[in-house]
Structure formats: structure tokens, C-alpha cells
Amino acid sequence: MSRPARAPRIVVVGSGPVGSTYARLLLEALPDATVLMAELGPVLGDPPGMNVRNILDPDEKARARHAAQGPQAESGQRAELGIPASVVQEGTFTARLGTHLIDFGGPGSGHAEGFSAASVSTAVGGQGSQWTCATPRPEFSERIPFIPDEEWERIVTRAEELLHVTKDAFAGSPVGAAMLAVLREEFAELPEGFGPGILPVAGDERPDGTVRWTGADTVLAQLLDPASAEGARFELRPLTLARELRWEDGRVSGVLLEDAISGEQAFEPADVVVVAADALRTPQLLWASGIRPAALGHYLTEHPTVVSRVALRAETMRRFATTEDLAEERRRRELNPADPVSGVIRIPYSEPGNRLSAQIMFTDRMPFGADASAPPPDNEWGYANVGAGLRKFPRFEDAVTYDDDELDYRGFPNMTIRYALTEREEAEIAAAVETITRAATALGDFVPGSEPRVLPNGSSFHYMGTMRIGEADDGTSVCAVDSRVWGFENLYLGGNGLIPTANFVNPTLTSVALAVLGVESIVAGLR
């Protein structure tokens, strides 16, 4: 990449944690560069890009989530659109508020019969405005094999810094500590360092024990201050659609942007373009722009998800916590009653024995809408959501494809998602149900109707593989390891779609780590 004669101009499409990583690190490394960040969605709160879990007022939080629901904002995510009310709950595997379905059934809807829960969020901050902030590190075969260990350690550590990852969130939760003690007894056979422990999450613990959850605003940091050196060279442009990438001979010249309100279009020239929309809409923009590598949209993976919930058993909890501890837990909870989770434990994947990544989340109230057969939501010691994310092995035939002859509600080639679980995944789901049942029954008793069940495909939000990185331009990947599109000098992609492995862990930490490599490649090229 040649250094432009003038100050370099960079356009970033998408404002989630990955796009924000590119914007921040590029402006820090290139003191004369400018960055324009284009985001289709609206600003949800102050500061822009914040995680809506930080909004304390329930009505204000509901308005923020509603604003991120795109074309279905008026539908309220009705059950007939595939999102049952019983799985709409913040802080769990199945958070749904603030998103909209790909296959929503209205004019311009996509097609995803086999991936029915496929959803995206459209707002400043992207999915980072809605996420649950789980940031465990990948281990063993989850790691990307062609990134050397020393390099991997460096970029993941930097990603943890950018996201404000803490490994002891809710460490002061006495009920959480009791749950952890029970699970460590139950799973004593797991290898050292891979038994039950506190789930690493992205956020800053406050003195009162609550957490300010990380959003894109955390990553953007000083860029949101126009008086700062970096902020003066940064422009966030919400409600702006990236309509087309203009390119010739392996070089992108800029992006055609469209005002989402007025429809007015303008071309924005750029020396470098980074597209970090998401794993479904980033490939769609490339396809619409005539950039169509053989692997684009293919090798779609996610995390098949098993969930359950239990009422914590009083005699079990009293082995490790007192009623005074429980009263203190409730006092802590009232500091942020809108955020139901106050303790999160994980049982990580480990080879060869534990083929899942389990999360056990404590809440002092009934976590889902109770059905008619469920007991009243007043269990003395509260409840635990016990769930697991599993791996999906990449296959070319699992894919999102785009139809030039049928347009979606935005006027882009419409999406069709073809996806199926194979015998390999079904075997791992069966093993996961056994492990989830073991963990759940060690802690308490299943709430009637909440025994382990597999959620619809797409429920995890962890969509990966559709623009995967690879070692060589051999048709099985879209990008090099530095996230640069094969055959292009100055086009980079960002997001979970880059991840090429079959993994168990939440993908955001990995995606931000890959963005660190992408930034370094851009900086080296411009220098």
C-alpha cells in the first residue's frame, strides 16, 4: 500500500467493538490520518455506542432497544416472528431485545428457514450495544492454528485491554461464590485451570460491586471527545448506509454513502476502507459491490445453544453461604435492579473430555417469563440459568448467499441462509445435555418446563466464518490473516465472520484481537 501524498483518509463501515478498534488504533498510530465511521443505525444513548445494559431506567432502556430493532421496530419482536417471549431476557444466552430477524416475513425479508433465529442489531455500537460481554479466551483447538502462540498472546492481551476485560466480575457475590464451590466439587475431575471459574467479562466493576458494561464507547474512548487530538480527526456519522464500495484493479477508491433519512447519496473517497458491519451484512455489501470471492458467505458457523434454568436448592446453598449472605446479595442487586445477573460462572472447554463451554448465571428473580406450570417466582435463594454454547464444524454448504434478482428492504441483493446440523453436532449436543443436567441438578431443581433444550439455529448471535481468514488465497478463505481481502491492496474486513475455526467461546475477544493485526497491517502499509 502506497502512502498518499496528503493525510490518509480511512472509512470504517460499522460502529461495533471491532470497527471502533480500527478507528481508535489507527488514529493513535497515524497522527495525521482522519477516520469517518459510517453507521446505518441511530445513536441509542449518551455516550454514543454505550451498552444499553448500563441504562438504569427500564423505560429508557426499552426505548433504546426498540431503536435498534431496524425494520421490525414496530413489531415488538412478536412470537409469530420466531422469537418466543420466554427467551427474551437480558443477560442470558437468549437476549433478543434490540435486534431484528433476517427472516422477518414482511416485504424485503430474507430467507432463513434453517437458521430461523438469525438476527442483527442496527445501532451505533452495533451488537456491542446489546451484548452480554462474555470474553473468555479460546483454548486448544479453538485457537487459530496459523497464528503463532507468541503473536496470539500479544494480540489477545491487547484486545482484553481495549475491552476492559475483568476475570473477577461479581467476585464479591456470596451466592455466586457458593454456586462456584458446589460446581467445583461436582466437576473435580476436570484438569487444573479448566474447572469451574468466574466467567471473564468486559466491563468495569464499580466500588459498589455493580458493573459498567463495555460497549463501543469504551473502545472509542478519547475519540468521542472532539477536543482530544484523536477526536478532532474522527467523525461518527449515524443513520448512514454504505451503499457500494467503488474499486478497480484491486484497490478501493471509496464508499458510496446514503443518508438513511433523506436518501441523499455522496461518494466518500478513502485511502483505506474497513468494513465491519457484521457477519451477514459485510459479505452482502461486498457482493453488492461486485467483490465476490469463492468463499464469501460460506462456512457459516455459530454456537448451537442448550439452555435450562433451575431454582437453587436451599440446603445446597447453605453449605457455603448464610442467610445473611443472601440478604447482602439482595442489597447489592437493588443497586441496579434492571440488570438481573449478579454472578456468572463458566465451565470452559478442555481437551479431551469437556466438549462444551457452559455458563451458569445467578439471578435472584425468575429469569424468564414463567409458564402456567412453574412455581411462583419467589424461590428463596433465587435461580440459575444453566446453558452451553457448542461448536459447529465449518462446511462450505452452510452459507448465506445473495440474490441479484431479489432485493431486500434496503435494496440490496437479498439473503438466503442454508444451514444444518450434522451428526457431529448432534453428538456434541447430546453430550452437552448430560453435562448441563449434571451442573444444574448439583445446584438445584429444574423449574418445570425449563429442562435442557436446544434453541433454534441462529439463537447465539455468534455468526462466524462467512468472510474467514486463511493462510493462502486458495478459494477457501476471503481474507489473509491480517484481515485484508485477497487480491486487494486497501480493503480490510472486521468482525466475527473472520473466525475460521470450530470453537465454543464467545467470539468478540477473538474478533478484536484480529482487528489489532489488521490495524498493524494498515499502519505498516501507510507508513
Residue pairs with C-beta under 8 A, 6 or more apart in sequence:
1 272
1 489
1 490
1 522
1 525
1 526
3 526
3 527
4 271
4 526
7 32
7 33
7 34
8 30
8 32
8 33
8 34
8 271
8 272
8 526
9 33
9 34
9 36
9 269
9 270
9 271
9 272
10 22
10 23
10 26
10 33
10 34
10 35
10 36
10 270
10 271
10 272
10 273
10 274
10 522
11 35
11 36
11 37
11 38
11 254
11 255
11 268
11 270
11 272
11 273
11 274
12 19
12 22
12 23
12 35
12 36
12 37
12 38
12 273
12 274
12 276
13 19
13 38
13 242
13 255
13 273
13 274
13 275
13 276
13 277
13 282
13 285
14 37
14 38
14 39
14 126
14 275
14 276
14 277
14 278
14 282
14 494
14 495
15 37
15 39
15 41
15 49
15 124
15 125
15 126
15 216
15 236
15 238
16 125
16 126
16 127
16 128
16 216
16 276
16 278
16 495
17 126
17 128
17 162
17 163
17 214
17 215
17 216
17 219
17 508
17 511
17 512
18 276
18 494
18 495
18 508
18 511
18 512
18 515
19 37
19 126
19 216
19 274
19 276
19 494
20 37
20 49
20 128
20 216
20 219
20 220
20 223
21 159
21 162
21 219
21 494
21 512
21 515
21 516
21 519
22 35
22 274
22 276
22 492
22 494
22 515
22 518
22 519
22 522
23 35
23 37
23 220
23 223
23 234
24 162
24 219
24 220
24 221
24 222
24 223
24 230
25 515
25 516
25 519
26 33
26 35
26 519
26 522
26 523
27 33
27 35
27 223
27 230
27 233
27 234
28 230
29 519
29 523
30 523
30 526
30 527
31 229
33 233
33 526
34 233
34 234
34 235
35 223
35 233
35 234
35 235
36 235
36 237
36 268
36 270
37 234
37 235
37 236
37 237
38 237
38 240
38 241
38 242
38 255
38 257
38 268
39 123
39 124
39 126
39 236
39 237
39 238
39 239
39 240
40 122
40 239
40 240
40 241
40 242
40 260
40 277
41 67
41 68
41 70
41 121
41 122
41 123
41 124
41 126
41 238
41 239
42 67
42 68
42 123
42 124
42 238
42 239
43 123
43 124
43 238
44 50
44 52
44 64
44 67
44 68
44 123
44 124
44 125
44 129
45 52
45 54
45 55
45 60
45 64
47 217
47 224
48 124
48 125
48 216
48 217
48 220
48 224
48 236
48 238
49 124
49 125
49 128
49 129
49 215
49 216
49 217
49 219
49 220
49 224
50 125
50 129
50 215
50 216
50 217
51 125
51 128
51 129
51 130
51 131
51 133
51 213
51 214
51 215
51 217
52 61
52 64
52 65
52 68
52 98
52 129
52 130
52 215
53 61
53 90
53 91
53 132
53 133
53 213
53 339
54 212
54 213
54 215
55 61
55 64
55 338
56 336
56 338
57 338
58 338
61 338
62 97
64 98
64 129
65 97
65 98
65 130
66 73
66 98
67 73
67 123
68 98
68 99
68 121
68 122
68 123
68 129
68 130
69 75
69 77
69 97
69 98
69 99
69 100
69 121
69 122
70 100
70 120
70 121
70 122
71 100
71 104
71 106
71 108
71 409
72 81
72 100
72 101
72 104
72 106
73 100
75 81
75 104
77 83
77 88
77 96
77 97
77 99
77 100
77 101
79 85
81 101
81 104
81 105
82 101
82 103
82 116
82 117
82 456
83 96
83 101
83 117
83 119
85 369
86 368
86 369
86 371
87 94
87 96
87 307
87 368
87 455
87 459
88 94
88 95
88 96
88 97
88 369
89 95
89 340
89 367
89 368
90 97
90 132
90 339
90 340
90 341
91 132
91 339
91 340
91 341
91 361
91 363
92 132
92 307
92 341
92 361
92 367
92 385
92 387
93 305
93 307
93 359
93 385
93 387
93 389
93 455
93 459
93 460
94 305
94 307
94 455
94 459
95 130
95 132
96 119
97 130
98 121
98 123
98 129
98 130
99 119
99 120
99 121
99 130
99 461
100 119
100 120
100 121
100 122
101 109
101 112
101 117
101 118
101 119
102 109
102 110
102 112
102 115
102 118
102 119
102 120
102 280
102 415
102 417
103 109
103 110
103 111
103 112
103 113
103 115
103 116
103 118
103 417
104 110
106 409
107 409
108 407
108 408
108 409
108 410
108 414
109 408
109 409
110 118
110 408
110 414
110 415
110 416
110 417
111 414
111 415
111 416
111 417
112 118
112 415
112 416
112 417
112 419
112 458
114 417
114 418
114 419
114 420
114 457
115 300
115 417
115 418
115 419
115 457
115 458
116 456
116 457
116 458
117 455
117 456
117 457
117 458
117 459
118 280
118 417
118 457
118 458
118 463
119 458
119 461
120 127
120 278
120 280
120 281
121 127
121 129
121 130
123 129
123 130
124 216
124 236
124 238
125 215
125 216
125 217
126 216
126 277
126 278
127 278
127 461
128 214
128 215
128 216
128 219
128 508
129 215
129 216
131 461
131 508
132 201
133 201
133 202
133 203
133 213
133 214
134 199
134 200
134 201
134 344
134 359
134 506
134 508
135 160
135 163
135 165
135 200
135 201
135 202
135 506
135 508
135 509
136 199
136 200
136 346
136 348
136 357
136 505
136 506
136 509
137 156
137 200
137 505
137 509
138 144
138 501
138 503
138 504
138 505
138 509
138 510
139 194
139 348
139 349
139 350
139 505
140 349
140 350
140 351
141 351
141 501
141 502
142 349
142 391
142 501
142 502
142 503
142 504
142 505
143 152
143 501
144 152
144 469
144 481
144 499
144 500
144 501
144 510
145 501
146 470
146 471
146 481
147 155
147 481
151 517
152 513
155 513
155 514
155 516
155 517
156 509
156 510
156 513
158 513
158 516
159 165
159 509
159 510
159 512
159 513
159 515
159 516
160 200
160 509
162 218
162 219
162 512
163 202
163 214
163 218
163 219
163 508
163 509
163 512
164 202
164 203
164 204
164 214
164 218
165 200
165 201
165 202
165 509
166 200
166 201
166 202
166 203
166 204
166 205
167 198
167 200
168 198
168 205
169 198
169 199
169 200
169 201
169 203
169 205
169 211
169 344
170 176
170 198
170 209
170 211
170 342
170 343
170 344
171 177
171 198
172 209
172 332
173 209
173 329
173 332
173 342
173 343
173 362
174 321
174 322
174 325
174 326
174 328
174 329
175 312
175 317
175 321
175 325
175 326
175 329
175 342
175 343
175 362
175 364
175 381
175 382
176 198
176 342
176 343
176 344
176 345
176 362
177 320
177 321
177 343
178 317
178 319
178 320
178 321
178 325
179 312
179 317
179 343
179 345
179 360
179 362
179 384
179 443
180 196
180 197
180 198
180 345
181 319
181 320
182 316
182 317
182 319
182 320
182 442
182 443
183 196
183 345
183 347
183 360
183 439
183 442
183 443
184 195
184 196
185 442
186 438
186 439
186 442
187 195
187 196
187 347
187 438
187 439
188 195
189 353
190 196
190 347
190 350
190 353
190 354
191 350
194 348
194 349
194 350
194 354
195 347
196 345
196 346
196 347
196 360
197 345
197 346
197 348
198 344
198 345
198 346
199 344
199 345
199 346
199 359
201 211
201 213
201 344
202 213
202 214
202 218
202 508
203 211
203 212
203 213
203 214
204 211
204 212
204 214
204 218
205 211
206 212
208 332
208 335
209 332
209 335
210 332
210 335
210 336
210 339
211 339
217 224
219 512
220 234
222 228
222 229
222 230
222 231
223 230
223 231
223 234
224 231
224 236
225 231
226 232
237 257
239 259
239 260
239 261
240 257
240 258
240 259
240 260
241 257
241 258
241 259
241 260
241 410
242 255
242 256
242 257
242 258
242 275
242 277
242 285
243 255
243 256
243 257
243 258
243 265
243 288
244 255
244 256
244 285
244 288
244 289
245 252
245 254
245 255
245 256
245 273
245 275
245 285
245 286
245 289
245 291
245 491
246 252
246 253
246 254
246 255
246 256
246 267
246 289
247 253
247 289
247 290
247 291
247 488
247 491
250 487
250 488
250 489
251 488
251 489
251 490
252 270
252 273
252 488
252 490
252 491
253 269
253 270
254 267
254 268
254 269
254 270
254 273
255 267
255 268
255 270
255 273
256 265
256 266
256 267
256 268
257 265
257 266
257 267
257 268
258 264
258 265
259 265
270 490
271 490
271 526
272 490
272 491
272 492
272 522
272 525
272 526
273 490
273 491
273 492
274 492
274 493
274 494
274 518
274 522
275 282
275 285
275 286
275 491
275 492
275 493
275 494
276 282
276 493
276 494
276 495
276 515
277 284
277 285
277 495
278 463
278 495
278 496
278 497
279 300
279 463
279 464
279 465
279 466
279 467
279 495
279 496
279 497
280 400
280 415
280 417
280 463
280 466
280 497
282 466
282 467
282 493
282 494
282 495
282 497
283 296
283 297
283 400
283 402
283 466
283 467
283 478
283 497
284 400
284 402
284 412
284 413
284 415
285 412
286 292
286 296
286 467
286 485
287 296
287 297
287 402
287 413
288 402
288 412
288 413
291 485
291 488
291 491
293 475
293 477
293 478
293 485
293 486
293 487
294 475
294 476
295 396
295 467
295 468
295 470
295 475
295 476
295 477
295 478
296 466
296 467
296 478
297 399
297 400
297 401
297 402
297 466
297 467
298 396
298 397
298 398
298 399
298 465
298 466
299 394
299 395
299 396
299 398
299 399
299 465
299 466
299 468
299 476
299 500
300 398
300 399
300 400
300 417
300 419
300 463
300 464
300 465
300 466
301 391
301 392
301 393
301 394
301 398
301 463
301 464
301 465
301 499
301 502
302 392
302 457
302 458
302 460
302 461
302 462
302 463
302 464
303 357
303 389
303 390
303 391
303 392
303 460
303 462
303 504
304 389
304 390
304 392
304 421
304 425
304 428
304 429
304 454
304 455
304 457
304 460
305 387
305 388
305 389
305 390
305 454
305 455
305 459
305 460
306 356
306 387
306 388
306 390
306 429
306 432
306 433
306 436
306 452
306 453
306 454
306 455
307 385
307 386
307 387
307 452
307 453
307 455
308 385
308 386
308 387
308 436
308 437
308 440
308 446
308 450
308 451
308 452
308 453
309 367
309 368
309 383
309 384
309 385
309 386
309 446
309 447
309 450
310 383
310 384
310 386
310 440
310 441
310 443
310 444
310 445
310 446
310 447
310 450
311 375
311 379
311 381
311 382
311 383
311 444
311 445
311 446
311 447
312 362
312 379
312 381
312 382
312 383
312 384
312 443
312 444
313 381
313 443
313 444
313 445
314 380
314 381
316 442
316 443
316 444
317 326
317 381
326 380
326 381
329 342
329 364
329 382
330 364
332 342
333 342
333 364
340 363
340 364
340 365
340 367
341 361
341 362
341 363
342 362
342 363
342 364
343 361
343 362
344 359
344 360
344 361
344 362
345 359
345 360
345 361
345 362
346 357
346 358
346 359
346 360
347 354
347 356
347 357
347 358
347 360
347 435
347 439
348 354
348 357
348 504
348 505
349 355
349 356
349 357
349 504
349 505
354 435
355 390
355 391
355 428
355 431
355 432
356 388
356 389
356 390
356 428
356 431
356 432
356 435
356 436
356 504
357 388
357 389
357 390
357 504
357 505
358 386
358 387
358 388
358 432
358 435
358 436
358 439
359 385
359 386
359 387
359 388
359 389
360 384
360 385
360 386
360 387
360 439
360 443
361 367
361 384
361 385
361 387
362 382
362 383
362 384
363 382
363 383
363 384
363 385
364 382
364 383
365 377
365 382
365 383
366 374
366 377
366 379
366 383
366 447
367 383
367 385
368 450
370 376
370 377
370 447
371 448
371 449
373 448
373 449
374 447
374 448
374 449
374 450
375 447
375 448
381 444
383 444
383 447
384 440
384 443
384 444
386 436
386 439
386 440
386 443
386 452
387 436
388 432
388 435
388 436
389 460
389 462
389 504
389 505
389 506
390 425
390 428
390 429
390 432
390 504
391 425
391 428
391 502
391 503
391 504
392 398
392 421
392 425
392 502
393 422
393 424
393 425
393 502
394 465
394 468
394 500
394 501
394 502
395 422
397 418
398 418
398 419
398 420
398 465
399 417
399 418
399 419
399 466
400 415
400 416
400 417
400 466
401 415
401 416
401 417
401 418
402 412
402 413
402 414
402 415
402 416
403 413
403 414
403 416
404 413
406 413
406 414
407 413
407 414
408 414
408 415
417 458
419 457
419 458
421 429
421 457
429 454
432 452
433 452
436 452
437 451
437 452
440 446
440 452
462 496
462 506
462 507
463 496
463 497
464 496
464 497
464 498
464 499
464 503
464 507
465 497
465 499
465 500
466 478
466 497
467 478
467 479
467 493
467 495
467 497
467 498
468 476
468 477
468 478
468 479
468 497
468 498
468 499
468 500
469 477
469 478
469 479
469 480
469 481
469 483
469 498
469 499
469 500
469 514
470 476
470 477
470 478
470 479
470 480
470 481
470 500
471 477
471 481
473 480
473 486
473 487
477 486
477 500
478 485
478 486
478 493
479 485
479 486
479 492
479 493
479 498
480 486
481 517
482 492
482 517
482 518
482 520
482 521
483 492
483 493
483 494
483 498
483 514
483 515
483 517
483 518
483 521
484 491
484 492
484 518
484 521
485 491
485 492
485 493
489 525
490 525
492 518
492 521
492 522
494 511
494 514
494 515
494 518
495 511
496 507
496 508
496 510
496 511
498 511
498 514
499 507
499 510
499 511
499 514
503 510
